[in-house]
């Protein structure tokens, strides 16, 4: 070591986490830093990667379990290291940089990692689900699009299934329900969207006509997905028009309303999109050709669009909602990535093969995955990562308390500061809350904490307001008003 000050730079998480410190020649410097782990709980193995840039130092790295035993230890004078282990339990990784005599630097994850058995190892194939293209939740059931039918799967018992036959489809890729249970299907091979009536044994609704092929406004080319916003005759039908790399909006009878494609945003025009989720003029899209999950918002008044990149992946599958926010298969790394609306990764789960589709839902943290190749639906349970106590009921309770002006009930669900923030824009908040007709468990969850499905945003001039909530300190708190 040189006399005087010496600089050490520790780099973790592929360069995303850095800390530089100065240490005197006596070796008395100390500055802990949290390591960003490559993988967190939900695995039976863990890798920790970091790099120390310095000369003449020895790096000792080890893993300790909850009893304080060293599970793995290695030493090196090289500039980089990797920790890996296999086995169930609670562990904390540690990295120590030493001179000959003194500990100069220690870095560690200050949050213990609970390593559990990979839940996807024990996934069970649901009978009769070959060739599935899309999964959607409605009521107490999951529906799987399988050729010209929907397989209805009970959330409470994955072996309880039945079939809804849908006529006239060719290579359909995606579908959605409206609030009345009607089914809208992206009939990909026929370049159209078909509406099936729940009140008439799912017969085709001939009054809905979004069935013109082409590239002009209102025409479709290989549509792959549909989402619905609003209720009754006020619904908006969002169609992911993949062959034309755009999103089109239709009304309740299939008449064209608007379209947007991301071309005026920083992220650029859509390219080979796979699917989308959301509504209310804001959709989240798995944009395969551009290698990203992105959010697109369209303002029908100003006829302008805004965008945001949430996650970059070179080989991604279909995005969907999950209990940790959003979920997308990372086909290249053969894992599911759970992330929030800001693109922060919350959890990763490994899979045995690349996956086309994943879906997790709030009630009991079950996960459905559709495996590439066989395209069969597999079912498993995923451990909870935060309290998930009756989110739908909590949303209903909070909205009613706000409309009634019941501060006591609201304070049992969130903080006074958050309530005061809502009250500052009270008129628009009440308009939004009064317009709520459903409280979606798919969206009111621990990652993307919007209160309700389809009516989470209101407009104040050019500004969209969206209510997002986090579970912190054992209570729901308002994270942001966007």
Protein Blocks (a to p, Z undefined) as FASTA:
>chain_A
ZZhjddddddeehhpaccdddddfkopaccddddddfbdchiabdcdddddddehiacdd
ddddfkopafbdcddfbfbdcdddededddddddddddfkbcfbdcddfbdcdddddfkl
mpccdehighiabdcdehjbdcddehjaccdddfklmklccddddehiahiabdcddfko
pacdddfknopaddddfkloopacfkbccfbgcjbehiaehiabdcdedehjlbccdddd
fknopaddddfkopafbdcehlmpmnopaehifbdcdeehiacdddfknopacdddddfk
lopacdddfbdcfbdcdddddfkopacddfknopaddddfkopafbdcddfbdcfbdcdd
fklopacdddehjlpacddddddfbdcehkllmmmmmmmmmmnopaklmmmmmcfklmmm
mmmmmmmmmmmmmmpcbdcfklmccklmcfbghilcccehjaccddddddeehiacdfbd
ZZ
